[in-house]
Amino acid sequence: MMNNTIPQKPSGGWRLVVSDLDGTLLNEYGLISDENLAAVAALAEQGIAFTVATGRMEKMARAFIRQLQVRLPVITCNGAVIIDPISLDVLYKATLAAEDVRSLVAWLADRELDYLCYTLDQVYYPTGSRRIERFHQYNAIARETGHDPVQLCEISTDGREIINNEFIKVLAILPGPEDHQAMQDYLNAHPAFSGMLSWSDAMDIAAAGVNKGDGLRRLAEHLKISTSQIAAFGDNDNDVPLLTTAGLGIAMGNATAAALNASQVITANHEESGVALGIREFILTMKF
């Protein structure tokens, strides 16, 4: 428990639970435990809806969304995209100006920093990117399990893809503290961007004002429910807006200091099915 004031069960009860994926609902092997699956099913039995809010693009979250039988819109790319998982209709999308992306990519390349550029369903990468290997690994699993792989495209030497595509976010890999500081200085000088750490060495860069909290407000408005009736789980800095916007923010035991400070209660870590424990303790039984 991080804050002194713990909200009581909202008028009308909890209507929705929203969870981050990596480091939260997924274990270190990138899987959803049976305990977490059972807890999400228990929510449905009580008439409480469930969806996800992730930094991933929808296509890289699709297998989990289907495994969880999510029917409500999902928040992806840290709030830059809200998409219906059934029809795949895009309900909201915040894009980056091509000139801004080109400037950012040139800056990252000058510093010899790895990066990935995301459209709605494609990922572009520079020659020699190491981070793209994670997508190759995901695509191998996707093909084996009958899911669509993510289309991966190498950026050409003239960078024409940067101008000719509509990008949602750029993932910048920042291996050292000096890179973190330089990236923050760049963002401070370029107000068209917003940036937030999604991992210790990775920053998601999207359009100004984009974050999971803004995505949650848009989703609540779409569903015609109050954010006070929503509980959210998260573990990293990019989950802070989600945790503070929801009526109840629940941090994982493995959460960063920022996520812990933004939450009202703490559950077990992602290796111990902390989402399932949090659902049982704070949503279904309300043991405050």
C-alpha positions as CSV (number, residue, x, y, z in Angstrom):
1,M,0.0,0.0,0.0
2,M,1.7,3.2,-1.2
3,N,-0.9,5.9,-0.3
4,N,-2.7,6.6,2.9
5,T,-6.1,6.9,1.3
6,I,-7.5,3.7,-0.2
7,P,-10.6,4.2,-2.3
8,Q,-13.7,2.3,-1.3
9,K,-15.7,0.2,-3.8
10,P,-17.1,2.8,-6.2
11,S,-20.8,3.5,-6.5
12,G,-22.2,0.9,-8.9
13,G,-19.2,-1.4,-8.2
14,W,-16.1,-2.1,-10.3
15,R,-17.0,-2.1,-14.0
16,L,-13.6,-2.7,-15.6
17,V,-10.2,-4.1,-14.9
18,V,-7.3,-3.0,-17.2
19,S,-3.9,-4.7,-17.1
20,D,-0.5,-4.1,-18.7
21,L,1.1,-7.1,-20.3
22,D,4.9,-7.3,-20.0
23,G,6.1,-7.5,-16.4
24,T,2.5,-7.5,-15.2
25,L,0.1,-10.1,-16.7
26,L,2.9,-12.0,-18.4
27,N,5.6,-14.0,-16.6
28,E,9.3,-13.9,-17.5
29,Y,8.7,-16.4,-20.3
30,G,6.1,-14.2,-21.9
31,L,3.2,-16.4,-20.9
32,I,-0.1,-15.9,-19.0
33,S,-0.3,-18.2,-16.0
34,D,-3.3,-20.5,-15.4
35,E,-4.0,-18.5,-12.2
36,N,-4.2,-15.2,-14.1
37,L,-6.4,-16.7,-16.8
38,A,-8.7,-18.1,-14.1
39,A,-8.9,-14.7,-12.3
40,V,-9.9,-12.9,-15.5
41,A,-12.6,-15.5,-16.0
42,A,-13.8,-14.9,-12.5
43,L,-14.2,-11.3,-13.3
44,A,-16.5,-12.1,-16.2
45,E,-18.6,-14.3,-13.9
46,Q,-19.1,-11.3,-11.6
47,G,-20.0,-9.1,-14.6
48,I,-16.7,-7.1,-14.5
49,A,-15.1,-6.5,-17.9
50,F,-11.4,-6.9,-18.7
51,T,-9.1,-5.5,-21.2
52,V,-5.4,-4.7,-21.7
53,A,-3.3,-1.5,-21.9
54,T,0.1,-2.2,-23.4
55,G,3.1,-0.6,-25.1
56,R,2.9,-3.3,-27.7
57,M,1.3,-2.9,-31.1
58,E,-2.0,-4.7,-31.3
59,K,-0.6,-7.4,-33.6
60,M,2.1,-8.3,-31.0
61,A,-0.6,-8.5,-28.3
62,R,-3.2,-10.3,-30.4
63,A,-2.4,-13.8,-29.2
64,F,-2.8,-12.8,-25.6
65,I,-6.0,-10.8,-26.3
66,R,-7.6,-13.8,-27.8
67,Q,-6.4,-16.1,-25.1
68,L,-8.0,-13.8,-22.5
69,Q,-11.2,-13.6,-24.6
70,V,-11.1,-9.8,-24.5
71,R,-14.1,-8.3,-26.3
72,L,-13.7,-4.6,-25.3
73,P,-11.4,-2.2,-27.1
74,V,-7.7,-2.5,-26.2
75,I,-5.2,0.3,-25.5
76,T,-2.0,-0.3,-27.5
77,C,1.2,1.6,-28.2
78,N,1.0,3.2,-24.7
79,G,-2.3,4.9,-25.6
80,A,-1.5,6.0,-29.1
81,V,-4.0,3.5,-30.5
82,I,-7.3,2.1,-29.2
83,I,-8.6,-0.7,-31.3
84,D,-11.5,-3.1,-31.3
85,P,-10.0,-6.6,-31.0
86,I,-12.9,-8.3,-32.8
87,S,-13.4,-6.1,-35.9
88,L,-9.9,-4.6,-35.7
89,D,-11.5,-1.2,-36.3
90,V,-9.3,1.6,-35.0
91,L,-11.2,3.8,-32.6
92,Y,-8.5,6.3,-31.9
93,K,-5.0,6.9,-33.3
94,A,-2.4,9.5,-32.6
95,T,0.3,9.7,-35.3
96,L,3.7,11.4,-35.5
97,A,4.6,14.0,-38.1
98,A,6.9,12.5,-40.7
99,E,9.4,15.3,-40.4
100,D,9.5,14.9,-36.6
101,V,10.2,11.1,-37.0
102,R,12.9,11.8,-39.6
103,S,14.6,14.3,-37.3
104,L,14.4,11.9,-34.3
105,V,15.7,8.9,-36.3
106,A,18.7,11.0,-37.6
107,W,19.5,12.0,-34.0
108,L,19.4,8.4,-32.8
109,A,21.5,7.2,-35.8
110,D,24.1,10.0,-35.1
111,R,24.4,8.7,-31.5
112,E,24.6,5.1,-32.8
113,L,21.5,4.1,-30.8
114,D,19.2,1.3,-31.9
115,Y,15.6,2.1,-32.6
116,L,12.4,0.8,-34.1
117,C,9.6,2.7,-35.8
118,Y,6.0,1.4,-35.6
119,T,3.1,1.9,-37.9
120,L,-0.2,0.3,-37.0
121,D,0.9,-3.2,-38.1
122,Q,4.5,-2.9,-39.3
123,V,7.9,-2.3,-37.6
124,Y,10.7,-0.6,-39.4
125,Y,14.3,-1.1,-38.3
126,P,17.8,0.2,-39.2
127,T,20.5,-2.0,-40.6
128,G,22.2,-3.9,-37.8
129,S,19.4,-3.5,-35.3
130,R,19.6,-5.9,-32.4
131,R,16.2,-5.1,-30.9
132,I,14.4,-6.4,-34.0
133,E,15.6,-9.9,-33.0
134,R,12.8,-9.9,-30.5
135,F,10.3,-9.6,-33.3
136,H,11.9,-12.3,-35.3
137,Q,11.5,-14.6,-32.2
138,Y,7.9,-13.5,-31.8
139,N,7.2,-14.2,-35.4
140,A,8.6,-17.7,-35.2
141,I,6.2,-18.4,-32.3
142,A,3.3,-16.7,-34.1
143,R,3.7,-18.9,-37.1
144,E,4.0,-22.0,-35.0
145,T,0.7,-21.2,-33.2
146,G,-1.2,-20.0,-36.2
147,H,-1.1,-16.3,-35.6
148,D,-0.2,-13.6,-38.1
149,P,3.5,-12.5,-37.9
150,V,4.4,-8.8,-37.7
151,Q,5.7,-7.4,-41.0
152,L,9.3,-6.3,-40.5
153,C,10.9,-3.9,-42.9
154,E,14.5,-2.6,-43.0
155,I,14.8,1.1,-43.5
156,S,16.5,1.9,-46.8
157,T,19.6,4.1,-47.0
158,D,17.6,7.1,-48.2
159,G,15.0,6.7,-45.4
160,R,12.1,7.1,-47.8
161,E,9.9,4.8,-45.5
162,I,10.0,7.5,-42.8
163,I,8.3,10.0,-45.1
164,N,6.0,7.6,-46.8
165,N,4.5,6.0,-43.8
166,E,2.2,7.0,-40.9
167,F,4.1,6.2,-37.7
168,I,2.6,5.7,-34.2
169,K,5.7,5.5,-32.1
170,V,9.5,5.1,-32.0
171,L,11.2,2.8,-29.6
172,A,14.6,4.1,-28.6
173,I,17.1,1.8,-27.0
174,L,19.1,3.6,-24.3
175,P,21.8,1.4,-22.8
176,G,23.5,3.9,-20.5
177,P,22.6,6.8,-18.2
178,E,24.2,9.3,-20.5
179,D,21.9,8.1,-23.3
180,H,18.9,8.5,-21.0
181,Q,19.9,12.1,-20.2
182,A,20.6,12.9,-23.8
183,M,17.3,11.5,-24.9
184,Q,15.5,13.5,-22.2
185,D,17.2,16.7,-23.3
186,Y,16.2,16.0,-26.9
187,L,12.6,15.5,-25.9
188,N,12.6,18.6,-23.8
189,A,13.7,20.5,-26.9
190,H,11.1,18.9,-29.1
191,P,7.6,19.4,-27.6
192,A,5.9,17.5,-30.4
193,F,7.0,14.3,-28.7
194,S,6.2,12.6,-25.4
195,G,8.5,9.9,-24.0
196,M,8.3,7.3,-21.3
197,L,10.4,4.4,-20.2
198,S,8.7,1.0,-20.9
199,W,11.8,-0.9,-19.8
200,S,15.0,0.1,-18.1
201,D,16.8,0.5,-21.4
202,A,13.9,1.3,-23.7
203,M,11.9,4.5,-24.2
204,D,8.6,4.7,-26.1
205,I,8.3,8.0,-28.0
206,A,4.9,9.0,-29.3
207,A,3.0,12.2,-30.0
208,A,2.8,14.8,-27.3
209,G,0.1,14.0,-24.7
210,V,0.0,10.3,-25.5
211,N,0.1,8.0,-22.6
212,K,-1.9,5.0,-21.1
213,G,-3.9,7.4,-18.8
214,D,-5.1,9.4,-21.7
215,G,-6.0,6.1,-23.5
216,L,-7.9,5.0,-20.4
217,R,-9.9,8.2,-20.3
218,R,-10.8,7.8,-24.0
219,L,-11.8,4.2,-23.4
220,A,-14.0,5.1,-20.4
221,E,-15.7,7.8,-22.4
222,H,-16.3,5.3,-25.2
223,L,-17.8,2.8,-22.8
224,K,-19.7,5.4,-20.9
225,I,-18.3,4.5,-17.5
226,S,-16.4,6.5,-15.0
227,T,-12.7,6.1,-14.5
228,S,-13.5,5.7,-10.8
229,Q,-15.1,2.4,-11.6
230,I,-11.9,1.1,-13.2
231,A,-9.0,-0.8,-11.6
232,A,-5.6,-1.0,-13.3
233,F,-2.5,-3.1,-13.0
234,G,1.0,-2.0,-14.0
235,D,4.7,-2.4,-13.3
236,N,6.7,0.2,-15.2
237,D,7.1,4.0,-15.7
238,N,4.9,4.0,-18.7
239,D,2.1,2.6,-16.5
240,V,2.1,5.5,-14.1
241,P,-0.6,7.5,-16.0
242,L,-2.7,4.4,-16.1
243,L,-2.3,3.8,-12.4
244,T,-3.1,7.4,-11.5
245,T,-6.1,7.7,-13.8
246,A,-7.9,4.5,-12.7
247,G,-10.0,4.6,-9.6
248,L,-7.7,1.9,-8.2
249,G,-4.1,1.6,-9.2
250,I,-2.4,-1.7,-8.4
251,A,1.3,-2.0,-8.7
252,M,3.1,-5.3,-9.2
253,G,5.6,-6.4,-6.6
254,N,8.3,-6.1,-9.3
255,A,7.2,-2.5,-10.2
256,T,9.6,0.4,-10.6
257,A,9.7,3.1,-7.9
258,A,7.6,5.4,-10.1
259,A,4.9,2.8,-10.6
260,L,4.9,1.9,-6.9
261,N,4.6,5.6,-5.9
262,A,1.7,6.0,-8.3
263,S,-0.3,3.1,-7.0
264,Q,-2.6,2.7,-4.0
265,V,-2.0,-1.0,-3.3
266,I,0.7,-3.5,-4.2
267,T,0.2,-7.1,-5.3
268,A,2.7,-10.0,-5.8
269,N,5.2,-9.9,-8.7
270,H,4.5,-11.1,-12.2
271,E,6.3,-14.4,-11.5
272,E,3.8,-15.1,-8.7
273,S,0.6,-14.4,-10.7
274,G,0.3,-11.0,-9.0
275,V,-2.6,-10.0,-11.2
276,A,-4.7,-13.0,-10.0
277,L,-3.9,-12.2,-6.4
278,G,-4.8,-8.5,-6.9
279,I,-8.1,-9.4,-8.6
280,R,-9.0,-11.7,-5.7
281,E,-7.9,-9.4,-2.9
282,F,-8.9,-5.9,-4.2
283,I,-11.6,-6.4,-6.8
284,L,-13.6,-9.5,-6.0
285,T,-13.4,-9.4,-2.2
286,M,-12.4,-5.8,-1.6
287,K,-10.3,-6.6,1.5
288,F,-9.4,-3.0,2.4
